[in-house]
Amino acid sequence: MLVGMDAVRGISLVTLATNRSMDLDKALDRRVSLQIEMPAPSKEERMRFVSGLYERWPAAVAYDEMDVGKRMSYAECEEHVMQAARRAVLDEIKE
């Protein structure tokens, strides 16, 4: 990737995203001219997001053991709810 970035001439836009910026190579860091930090959602934002997910998958509510107070990304919140929804469906099939 670094070689490819060095080969580009002129104006270009490359979008990179990570939740582990501390693990990025310093050589990559030197090639990035603008960094925008997107902080993790607050507890209130997570609760609002998860409530919307529960509206879409109401069966997940009974199976979800997520601690919304724990610092998590939206993707992690969604994965927790989806796992709970899967458990609900599997239990329904078993009955």
Distance bins in CASP14 RR format, pairs under 12 A and 6 or more apart:
PFRMAT RR
TARGET T0000
AUTHOR 0000-0000-0000
RMODE 2
METHOD distances of the structure
MODEL  1
1 7 0 0 0 0 0 1 0 0 0 0 0
1 8 0 0 0 0 0 1 0 0 0 0 0
1 14 0 0 0 0 1 0 0 0 0 0 0
1 16 0 0 0 0 1 0 0 0 0 0 0
1 24 0 0 0 0 0 1 0 0 0 0 0
1 25 0 0 0 0 1 0 0 0 0 0 0
1 27 0 0 0 0 0 1 0 0 0 0 0
1 28 1 0 0 1 0 0 0 0 0 0 0
1 31 0 0 0 0 1 0 0 0 0 0 0
1 32 0 0 0 0 0 1 0 0 0 0 0
2 8 0 0 0 0 0 1 0 0 0 0 0
2 14 0 0 0 0 0 1 0 0 0 0 0
2 16 0 0 0 0 0 1 0 0 0 0 0
2 24 0 0 0 0 0 1 0 0 0 0 0
2 25 1 0 0 1 0 0 0 0 0 0 0
2 26 0 0 0 0 0 1 0 0 0 0 0
2 27 1 0 1 0 0 0 0 0 0 0 0
2 28 1 0 0 1 0 0 0 0 0 0 0
2 29 0 0 0 0 0 1 0 0 0 0 0
2 30 0 0 0 0 1 0 0 0 0 0 0
2 31 1 0 0 1 0 0 0 0 0 0 0
2 32 0 0 0 0 0 1 0 0 0 0 0
3 27 0 0 0 0 0 1 0 0 0 0 0
3 28 0 0 0 0 0 1 0 0 0 0 0
3 31 0 0 0 0 0 1 0 0 0 0 0
4 12 0 0 0 0 0 1 0 0 0 0 0
4 14 0 0 0 0 1 0 0 0 0 0 0
4 28 0 0 0 0 0 1 0 0 0 0 0
4 31 0 0 0 0 1 0 0 0 0 0 0
5 12 0 0 0 0 1 0 0 0 0 0 0
5 13 0 0 0 0 0 1 0 0 0 0 0
5 14 1 0 0 1 0 0 0 0 0 0 0
5 16 0 0 0 0 1 0 0 0 0 0 0
5 25 0 0 0 0 0 1 0 0 0 0 0
5 27 0 0 0 0 1 0 0 0 0 0 0
5 28 0 0 0 0 1 0 0 0 0 0 0
5 29 0 0 0 0 0 1 0 0 0 0 0
5 30 0 0 0 0 0 1 0 0 0 0 0
5 31 1 0 1 0 0 0 0 0 0 0 0
5 32 0 0 0 0 1 0 0 0 0 0 0
5 33 0 0 0 0 0 1 0 0 0 0 0
6 12 0 0 0 0 0 1 0 0 0 0 0
6 14 0 0 0 0 0 1 0 0 0 0 0
6 27 0 0 0 0 1 0 0 0 0 0 0
6 28 0 0 0 0 0 1 0 0 0 0 0
6 30 0 0 0 0 0 1 0 0 0 0 0
6 31 1 0 0 1 0 0 0 0 0 0 0
7 31 0 0 0 0 0 1 0 0 0 0 0
8 14 0 0 0 0 1 0 0 0 0 0 0
8 31 0 0 0 0 0 1 0 0 0 0 0
11 33 0 0 0 0 0 1 0 0 0 0 0
12 31 0 0 0 0 0 1 0 0 0 0 0
12 33 0 0 0 0 0 1 0 0 0 0 0
13 32 0 0 0 0 0 1 0 0 0 0 0
13 33 0 0 0 0 0 1 0 0 0 0 0
13 34 0 0 0 0 1 0 0 0 0 0 0
14 28 0 0 0 0 0 1 0 0 0 0 0
14 31 0 0 0 0 1 0 0 0 0 0 0
14 32 0 0 0 0 1 0 0 0 0 0 0
14 33 0 0 0 0 1 0 0 0 0 0 0
14 34 0 0 0 0 0 1 0 0 0 0 0
15 32 0 0 0 0 0 1 0 0 0 0 0
15 34 0 0 0 0 0 1 0 0 0 0 0
15 35 0 0 0 0 0 1 0 0 0 0 0
15 36 0 0 0 0 1 0 0 0 0 0 0
16 24 0 0 0 0 1 0 0 0 0 0 0
16 25 0 0 0 0 0 1 0 0 0 0 0
16 28 1 0 0 1 0 0 0 0 0 0 0
16 29 0 0 0 0 0 1 0 0 0 0 0
16 31 0 0 0 0 1 0 0 0 0 0 0
16 32 1 0 0 1 0 0 0 0 0 0 0
16 33 0 0 0 0 0 1 0 0 0 0 0
16 34 0 0 0 0 0 1 0 0 0 0 0
16 35 0 0 0 0 1 0 0 0 0 0 0
16 36 0 0 0 0 0 1 0 0 0 0 0
17 24 0 0 0 0 0 1 0 0 0 0 0
17 32 0 0 0 0 0 1 0 0 0 0 0
17 35 0 0 0 0 0 1 0 0 0 0 0
17 36 0 0 0 0 1 0 0 0 0 0 0
17 37 0 0 0 0 0 1 0 0 0 0 0
17 38 0 0 0 0 1 0 0 0 0 0 0
17 73 0 0 0 0 0 1 0 0 0 0 0
17 75 0 0 0 0 0 1 0 0 0 0 0
18 24 1 0 0 1 0 0 0 0 0 0 0
18 25 0 0 0 0 0 1 0 0 0 0 0
18 28 0 0 0 0 1 0 0 0 0 0 0
18 29 0 0 0 0 0 1 0 0 0 0 0
18 32 0 0 0 0 0 1 0 0 0 0 0
18 35 0 0 0 0 0 1 0 0 0 0 0
18 37 0 0 0 0 0 1 0 0 0 0 0
18 38 0 0 0 0 0 1 0 0 0 0 0
18 73 0 0 0 0 0 1 0 0 0 0 0
19 37 0 0 0 0 0 1 0 0 0 0 0
19 38 0 0 0 0 1 0 0 0 0 0 0
19 39 0 0 0 0 0 1 0 0 0 0 0
19 40 0 0 0 0 1 0 0 0 0 0 0
19 71 0 0 0 0 0 1 0 0 0 0 0
19 72 0 0 0 0 0 1 0 0 0 0 0
19 73 1 0 0 1 0 0 0 0 0 0 0
19 74 0 0 0 0 0 1 0 0 0 0 0
19 75 0 0 0 0 1 0 0 0 0 0 0
19 76 0 0 0 0 1 0 0 0 0 0 0
20 73 0 0 0 0 0 1 0 0 0 0 0
21 28 0 0 0 0 0 1 0 0 0 0 0
21 29 0 0 0 0 1 0 0 0 0 0 0
21 32 0 0 0 0 0 1 0 0 0 0 0
21 35 0 0 0 0 1 0 0 0 0 0 0
21 36 0 0 0 0 0 1 0 0 0 0 0
21 37 0 0 0 0 1 0 0 0 0 0 0
21 38 0 0 0 0 0 1 0 0 0 0 0
21 39 0 0 0 0 0 1 0 0 0 0 0
22 29 0 0 0 0 0 1 0 0 0 0 0
23 29 0 0 0 0 0 1 0 0 0 0 0
24 30 0 0 0 0 0 1 0 0 0 0 0
24 31 0 0 0 0 0 1 0 0 0 0 0
24 32 0 0 0 0 1 0 0 0 0 0 0
24 35 0 0 0 0 0 1 0 0 0 0 0
25 31 0 0 0 0 1 0 0 0 0 0 0
25 32 0 0 0 0 0 1 0 0 0 0 0
26 32 0 0 0 0 0 1 0 0 0 0 0
28 35 0 0 0 0 0 1 0 0 0 0 0
29 35 0 0 0 0 1 0 0 0 0 0 0
38 45 0 0 0 0 0 1 0 0 0 0 0
38 73 0 0 0 0 1 0 0 0 0 0 0
38 74 0 0 0 0 0 1 0 0 0 0 0
38 75 0 0 0 0 0 1 0 0 0 0 0
39 45 0 0 0 0 0 1 0 0 0 0 0
39 71 0 0 0 0 1 0 0 0 0 0 0
39 73 0 0 0 0 1 0 0 0 0 0 0
39 74 0 0 0 0 0 1 0 0 0 0 0
40 46 0 0 0 0 1 0 0 0 0 0 0
40 49 0 0 0 0 0 1 0 0 0 0 0
40 69 0 0 0 0 0 1 0 0 0 0 0
40 70 0 0 0 0 0 1 0 0 0 0 0
40 71 1 0 1 0 0 0 0 0 0 0 0
40 72 1 0 0 1 0 0 0 0 0 0 0
40 73 1 0 1 0 0 0 0 0 0 0 0
40 74 0 0 0 0 1 0 0 0 0 0 0
40 75 0 0 0 0 0 1 0 0 0 0 0
40 76 0 0 0 0 1 0 0 0 0 0 0
40 77 0 0 0 0 0 1 0 0 0 0 0
41 47 0 0 0 0 1 0 0 0 0 0 0
41 48 0 0 0 0 1 0 0 0 0 0 0
41 49 1 0 0 1 0 0 0 0 0 0 0
41 50 0 0 0 0 0 1 0 0 0 0 0
41 68 0 0 0 0 0 1 0 0 0 0 0
41 69 0 0 0 0 0 1 0 0 0 0 0
41 70 0 0 0 0 0 1 0 0 0 0 0
41 71 0 0 0 0 1 0 0 0 0 0 0
41 72 1 0 0 1 0 0 0 0 0 0 0
41 73 1 0 0 1 0 0 0 0 0 0 0
41 74 1 0 0 1 0 0 0 0 0 0 0
41 75 0 0 0 0 0 1 0 0 0 0 0
41 76 0 0 0 0 0 1 0 0 0 0 0
41 77 1 0 0 1 0 0 0 0 0 0 0
41 78 0 0 0 0 0 1 0 0 0 0 0
42 48 0 0 0 0 1 0 0 0 0 0 0
42 49 0 0 0 0 0 1 0 0 0 0 0
42 68 0 0 0 0 0 1 0 0 0 0 0
42 69 0 0 0 0 1 0 0 0 0 0 0
42 71 0 0 0 0 1 0 0 0 0 0 0
42 72 0 0 0 0 0 1 0 0 0 0 0
42 74 0 0 0 0 0 1 0 0 0 0 0
43 49 0 0 0 0 0 1 0 0 0 0 0
43 50 0 0 0 0 0 1 0 0 0 0 0
43 66 0 0 0 0 0 1 0 0 0 0 0
43 67 0 0 0 0 0 1 0 0 0 0 0
43 68 1 0 0 1 0 0 0 0 0 0 0
43 69 1 0 1 0 0 0 0 0 0 0 0
43 70 0 0 0 0 1 0 0 0 0 0 0
43 71 0 0 0 0 1 0 0 0 0 0 0
43 72 0 0 0 0 1 0 0 0 0 0 0
43 77 0 0 0 0 0 1 0 0 0 0 0
44 50 0 0 0 0 0 1 0 0 0 0 0
44 51 0 0 0 0 0 1 0 0 0 0 0
44 68 0 0 0 0 1 0 0 0 0 0 0
44 69 0 0 0 0 0 1 0 0 0 0 0
45 51 0 0 0 0 0 1 0 0 0 0 0
45 52 0 0 0 0 0 1 0 0 0 0 0
45 68 0 0 0 0 1 0 0 0 0 0 0
45 69 0 0 0 0 0 1 0 0 0 0 0
45 71 0 0 0 0 0 1 0 0 0 0 0
45 72 0 0 0 0 0 1 0 0 0 0 0
45 73 0 0 0 0 0 1 0 0 0 0 0
45 74 0 0 0 0 1 0 0 0 0 0 0
45 77 0 0 0 0 1 0 0 0 0 0 0
46 52 0 0 0 0 0 1 0 0 0 0 0
46 53 0 0 0 0 0 1 0 0 0 0 0
46 66 0 0 0 0 1 0 0 0 0 0 0
46 67 0 0 0 0 1 0 0 0 0 0 0
46 68 1 0 1 0 0 0 0 0 0 0 0
46 69 1 0 0 1 0 0 0 0 0 0 0
46 70 0 0 0 0 1 0 0 0 0 0 0
46 71 0 0 0 0 1 0 0 0 0 0 0
46 72 1 0 0 1 0 0 0 0 0 0 0
46 73 0 0 0 0 1 0 0 0 0 0 0
46 74 1 0 0 1 0 0 0 0 0 0 0
46 75 0 0 0 0 0 1 0 0 0 0 0
46 76 0 0 0 0 1 0 0 0 0 0 0
46 77 1 0 1 0 0 0 0 0 0 0 0
46 78 0 0 0 0 0 1 0 0 0 0 0
46 80 0 0 0 0 0 1 0 0 0 0 0
46 81 0 0 0 0 0 1 0 0 0 0 0
47 53 0 0 0 0 0 1 0 0 0 0 0
47 54 0 0 0 0 0 1 0 0 0 0 0
47 66 0 0 0 0 0 1 0 0 0 0 0
47 67 0 0 0 0 0 1 0 0 0 0 0
47 68 1 0 1 0 0 0 0 0 0 0 0
47 69 0 0 0 0 1 0 0 0 0 0 0
47 70 0 0 0 0 0 1 0 0 0 0 0
47 72 0 0 0 0 0 1 0 0 0 0 0
47 74 0 0 0 0 0 1 0 0 0 0 0
47 77 0 0 0 0 1 0 0 0 0 0 0
48 54 0 0 0 0 0 1 0 0 0 0 0
48 55 0 0 0 0 0 1 0 0 0 0 0
48 68 0 0 0 0 1 0 0 0 0 0 0
48 74 0 0 0 0 0 1 0 0 0 0 0
48 77 0 0 0 0 0 1 0 0 0 0 0
49 55 0 0 0 0 0 1 0 0 0 0 0
49 56 0 0 0 0 0 1 0 0 0 0 0
49 66 0 0 0 0 0 1 0 0 0 0 0
49 68 0 0 0 0 1 0 0 0 0 0 0
49 72 0 0 0 0 1 0 0 0 0 0 0
49 73 0 0 0 0 0 1 0 0 0 0 0
49 74 1 0 1 0 0 0 0 0 0 0 0
49 75 0 0 0 0 0 1 0 0 0 0 0
49 76 0 0 0 0 0 1 0 0 0 0 0
49 77 1 0 1 0 0 0 0 0 0 0 0
49 78 1 0 0 1 0 0 0 0 0 0 0
49 80 0 0 0 0 0 1 0 0 0 0 0
49 81 0 0 0 0 1 0 0 0 0 0 0
50 56 0 0 0 0 0 1 0 0 0 0 0
50 57 0 0 0 0 0 1 0 0 0 0 0
50 60 0 0 0 0 1 0 0 0 0 0 0
50 61 0 0 0 0 1 0 0 0 0 0 0
50 64 0 0 0 0 1 0 0 0 0 0 0
50 66 1 0 0 1 0 0 0 0 0 0 0
50 67 0 0 0 0 0 1 0 0 0 0 0
50 68 1 0 0 1 0 0 0 0 0 0 0
50 69 0 0 0 0 0 1 0 0 0 0 0
50 70 0 0 0 0 0 1 0 0 0 0 0
50 72 0 0 0 0 1 0 0 0 0 0 0
50 74 0 0 0 0 1 0 0 0 0 0 0
50 76 0 0 0 0 0 1 0 0 0 0 0
50 77 1 0 1 0 0 0 0 0 0 0 0
50 78 0 0 0 0 1 0 0 0 0 0 0
50 79 0 0 0 0 0 1 0 0 0 0 0
50 80 0 0 0 0 1 0 0 0 0 0 0
50 81 1 0 0 1 0 0 0 0 0 0 0
50 82 0 0 0 0 0 1 0 0 0 0 0
50 84 0 0 0 0 0 1 0 0 0 0 0
51 57 0 0 0 0 0 1 0 0 0 0 0
51 58 0 0 0 0 0 1 0 0 0 0 0
51 60 0 0 0 0 0 1 0 0 0 0 0
51 61 0 0 0 0 1 0 0 0 0 0 0
51 64 0 0 0 0 0 1 0 0 0 0 0
51 66 0 0 0 0 0 1 0 0 0 0 0
51 68 0 0 0 0 1 0 0 0 0 0 0
51 77 0 0 0 0 0 1 0 0 0 0 0
51 81 0 0 0 0 0 1 0 0 0 0 0
52 58 0 0 0 0 0 1 0 0 0 0 0
52 60 0 0 0 0 0 1 0 0 0 0 0
52 61 0 0 0 0 0 1 0 0 0 0 0
52 74 0 0 0 0 0 1 0 0 0 0 0
52 77 0 0 0 0 0 1 0 0 0 0 0
52 78 0 0 0 0 0 1 0 0 0 0 0
52 81 0 0 0 0 1 0 0 0 0 0 0
53 59 0 0 0 0 0 1 0 0 0 0 0
53 60 1 0 0 1 0 0 0 0 0 0 0
53 61 0 0 0 0 1 0 0 0 0 0 0
53 64 0 0 0 0 1 0 0 0 0 0 0
53 66 0 0 0 0 0 1 0 0 0 0 0
53 68 0 0 0 0 0 1 0 0 0 0 0
53 74 0 0 0 0 1 0 0 0 0 0 0
53 75 0 0 0 0 0 1 0 0 0 0 0
53 76 0 0 0 0 0 1 0 0 0 0 0
53 77 1 0 0 1 0 0 0 0 0 0 0
53 78 1 0 0 1 0 0 0 0 0 0 0
53 79 0 0 0 0 0 1 0 0 0 0 0
53 80 0 0 0 0 1 0 0 0 0 0 0
53 81 1 0 1 0 0 0 0 0 0 0 0
53 82 0 0 0 0 1 0 0 0 0 0 0
53 83 0 0 0 0 0 1 0 0 0 0 0
53 84 0 0 0 0 1 0 0 0 0 0 0
53 85 0 0 0 0 1 0 0 0 0 0 0
54 60 1 0 0 1 0 0 0 0 0 0 0
54 61 1 0 1 0 0 0 0 0 0 0 0
54 62 0 0 0 0 0 1 0 0 0 0 0
54 63 0 0 0 0 0 1 0 0 0 0 0
54 64 1 0 0 1 0 0 0 0 0 0 0
54 66 0 0 0 0 0 1 0 0 0 0 0
54 68 0 0 0 0 0 1 0 0 0 0 0
54 77 0 0 0 0 0 1 0 0 0 0 0
54 78 0 0 0 0 0 1 0 0 0 0 0
54 80 0 0 0 0 0 1 0 0 0 0 0
54 81 1 0 0 1 0 0 0 0 0 0 0
54 82 0 0 0 0 0 1 0 0 0 0 0
54 84 0 0 0 0 1 0 0 0 0 0 0
54 85 0 0 0 0 1 0 0 0 0 0 0
54 88 0 0 0 0 0 1 0 0 0 0 0
55 61 0 0 0 0 1 0 0 0 0 0 0
55 81 0 0 0 0 0 1 0 0 0 0 0
56 78 0 0 0 0 0 1 0 0 0 0 0
56 81 0 0 0 0 1 0 0 0 0 0 0
56 82 0 0 0 0 0 1 0 0 0 0 0
56 85 0 0 0 0 1 0 0 0 0 0 0
57 63 0 0 0 0 1 0 0 0 0 0 0
57 64 0 0 0 0 1 0 0 0 0 0 0
57 78 0 0 0 0 0 1 0 0 0 0 0
57 80 0 0 0 0 0 1 0 0 0 0 0
57 81 1 0 0 1 0 0 0 0 0 0 0
57 82 1 0 0 1 0 0 0 0 0 0 0
57 83 0 0 0 0 0 1 0 0 0 0 0
57 84 1 0 0 1 0 0 0 0 0 0 0
57 85 1 0 1 0 0 0 0 0 0 0 0
57 86 0 0 0 0 1 0 0 0 0 0 0
57 87 0 0 0 0 0 1 0 0 0 0 0
57 88 1 0 0 1 0 0 0 0 0 0 0
57 89 0 0 0 0 1 0 0 0 0 0 0
58 64 0 0 0 0 0 1 0 0 0 0 0
58 81 0 0 0 0 0 1 0 0 0 0 0
58 84 0 0 0 0 0 1 0 0 0 0 0
58 85 0 0 0 0 1 0 0 0 0 0 0
58 88 0 0 0 0 1 0 0 0 0 0 0
59 81 0 0 0 0 0 1 0 0 0 0 0
59 82 0 0 0 0 0 1 0 0 0 0 0
59 84 0 0 0 0 1 0 0 0 0 0 0
59 85 1 0 0 1 0 0 0 0 0 0 0
59 86 0 0 0 0 1 0 0 0 0 0 0
59 87 0 0 0 0 1 0 0 0 0 0 0
59 88 1 1 0 0 0 0 0 0 0 0 0
59 89 1 0 0 1 0 0 0 0 0 0 0
59 90 0 0 0 0 0 1 0 0 0 0 0
59 91 0 0 0 0 1 0 0 0 0 0 0
59 92 1 0 0 1 0 0 0 0 0 0 0
59 93 0 0 0 0 0 1 0 0 0 0 0
60 66 0 0 0 0 1 0 0 0 0 0 0
60 77 0 0 0 0 0 1 0 0 0 0 0
60 78 0 0 0 0 0 1 0 0 0 0 0
60 79 0 0 0 0 0 1 0 0 0 0 0
60 80 0 0 0 0 1 0 0 0 0 0 0
60 81 1 0 1 0 0 0 0 0 0 0 0
60 82 1 0 0 1 0 0 0 0 0 0 0
60 83 0 0 0 0 1 0 0 0 0 0 0
60 84 1 1 0 0 0 0 0 0 0 0 0
60 85 1 1 0 0 0 0 0 0 0 0 0
60 86 0 0 0 0 1 0 0 0 0 0 0
60 87 0 0 0 0 1 0 0 0 0 0 0
60 88 1 0 1 0 0 0 0 0 0 0 0
60 89 0 0 0 0 1 0 0 0 0 0 0
60 91 0 0 0 0 0 1 0 0 0 0 0
60 92 0 0 0 0 0 1 0 0 0 0 0
61 80 0 0 0 0 0 1 0 0 0 0 0
61 81 0 0 0 0 1 0 0 0 0 0 0
61 84 1 0 0 1 0 0 0 0 0 0 0
61 85 0 0 0 0 1 0 0 0 0 0 0
61 87 0 0 0 0 0 1 0 0 0 0 0
61 88 0 0 0 0 1 0 0 0 0 0 0
62 81 0 0 0 0 0 1 0 0 0 0 0
62 84 1 0 0 1 0 0 0 0 0 0 0
62 85 0 0 0 0 0 1 0 0 0 0 0
62 87 0 0 0 0 1 0 0 0 0 0 0
62 88 1 0 0 1 0 0 0 0 0 0 0
62 91 0 0 0 0 1 0 0 0 0 0 0
62 92 0 0 0 0 0 1 0 0 0 0 0
63 80 0 0 0 0 1 0 0 0 0 0 0
63 81 0 0 0 0 1 0 0 0 0 0 0
63 82 0 0 0 0 0 1 0 0 0 0 0
63 83 0 0 0 0 1 0 0 0 0 0 0
63 84 1 1 0 0 0 0 0 0 0 0 0
63 85 1 0 0 1 0 0 0 0 0 0 0
63 86 0 0 0 0 1 0 0 0 0 0 0
63 87 1 0 1 0 0 0 0 0 0 0 0
63 88 1 0 1 0 0 0 0 0 0 0 0
63 89 0 0 0 0 1 0 0 0 0 0 0
63 90 0 0 0 0 1 0 0 0 0 0 0
63 91 1 0 0 1 0 0 0 0 0 0 0
63 92 0 0 0 0 0 1 0 0 0 0 0
64 77 0 0 0 0 1 0 0 0 0 0 0
64 78 0 0 0 0 0 1 0 0 0 0 0
64 79 0 0 0 0 0 1 0 0 0 0 0
64 80 1 0 0 1 0 0 0 0 0 0 0
64 81 1 0 1 0 0 0 0 0 0 0 0
64 82 0 0 0 0 1 0 0 0 0 0 0
64 83 0 0 0 0 1 0 0 0 0 0 0
64 84 1 1 0 0 0 0 0 0 0 0 0
64 85 0 0 0 0 1 0 0 0 0 0 0
64 86 0 0 0 0 0 1 0 0 0 0 0
64 87 0 0 0 0 1 0 0 0 0 0 0
64 88 0 0 0 0 1 0 0 0 0 0 0
65 80 1 0 0 1 0 0 0 0 0 0 0
65 81 0 0 0 0 0 1 0 0 0 0 0
65 83 0 0 0 0 1 0 0 0 0 0 0
65 84 1 0 0 1 0 0 0 0 0 0 0
65 87 0 0 0 0 1 0 0 0 0 0 0
66 72 1 0 0 1 0 0 0 0 0 0 0
66 76 0 0 0 0 1 0 0 0 0 0 0
66 77 1 0 0 1 0 0 0 0 0 0 0
66 78 0 0 0 0 0 1 0 0 0 0 0
66 79 0 0 0 0 1 0 0 0 0 0 0
66 80 1 0 1 0 0 0 0 0 0 0 0
66 81 1 0 0 1 0 0 0 0 0 0 0
66 82 0 0 0 0 0 1 0 0 0 0 0
66 83 0 0 0 0 1 0 0 0 0 0 0
66 84 1 0 0 1 0 0 0 0 0 0 0
67 76 0 0 0 0 0 1 0 0 0 0 0
67 77 0 0 0 0 0 1 0 0 0 0 0
67 80 0 0 0 0 1 0 0 0 0 0 0
68 74 0 0 0 0 0 1 0 0 0 0 0
68 76 0 0 0 0 0 1 0 0 0 0 0
68 77 1 0 0 1 0 0 0 0 0 0 0
68 80 0 0 0 0 1 0 0 0 0 0 0
68 81 0 0 0 0 0 1 0 0 0 0 0
69 76 0 0 0 0 0 1 0 0 0 0 0
69 77 0 0 0 0 0 1 0 0 0 0 0
69 80 0 0 0 0 0 1 0 0 0 0 0
70 76 0 0 0 0 1 0 0 0 0 0 0
70 77 0 0 0 0 1 0 0 0 0 0 0
70 80 0 0 0 0 1 0 0 0 0 0 0
71 77 0 0 0 0 0 1 0 0 0 0 0
72 78 0 0 0 0 1 0 0 0 0 0 0
72 79 0 0 0 0 1 0 0 0 0 0 0
72 80 1 0 0 1 0 0 0 0 0 0 0
72 81 0 0 0 0 0 1 0 0 0 0 0
73 79 0 0 0 0 1 0 0 0 0 0 0
73 80 0 0 0 0 0 1 0 0 0 0 0
74 80 0 0 0 0 0 1 0 0 0 0 0
74 81 0 0 0 0 0 1 0 0 0 0 0
75 81 0 0 0 0 0 1 0 0 0 0 0
75 82 0 0 0 0 0 1 0 0 0 0 0
76 82 0 0 0 0 0 1 0 0 0 0 0
76 83 0 0 0 0 0 1 0 0 0 0 0
77 83 0 0 0 0 0 1 0 0 0 0 0
77 84 0 0 0 0 0 1 0 0 0 0 0
78 84 0 0 0 0 0 1 0 0 0 0 0
78 85 0 0 0 0 0 1 0 0 0 0 0
79 85 0 0 0 0 0 1 0 0 0 0 0
79 86 0 0 0 0 0 1 0 0 0 0 0
80 86 0 0 0 0 0 1 0 0 0 0 0
80 87 0 0 0 0 0 1 0 0 0 0 0
81 87 0 0 0 0 0 1 0 0 0 0 0
81 88 0 0 0 0 0 1 0 0 0 0 0
82 88 0 0 0 0 0 1 0 0 0 0 0
82 89 0 0 0 0 0 1 0 0 0 0 0
83 89 0 0 0 0 0 1 0 0 0 0 0
83 90 0 0 0 0 0 1 0 0 0 0 0
84 90 0 0 0 0 0 1 0 0 0 0 0
84 91 0 0 0 0 0 1 0 0 0 0 0
85 91 0 0 0 0 0 1 0 0 0 0 0
85 92 0 0 0 0 0 1 0 0 0 0 0
86 92 0 0 0 0 0 1 0 0 0 0 0
86 93 0 0 0 0 0 1 0 0 0 0 0
87 93 0 0 0 0 0 1 0 0 0 0 0
87 94 0 0 0 0 0 1 0 0 0 0 0
88 94 0 0 0 0 0 1 0 0 0 0 0
88 95 0 0 0 0 0 1 0 0 0 0 0
89 95 0 0 0 0 0 1 0 0 0 0 0
END
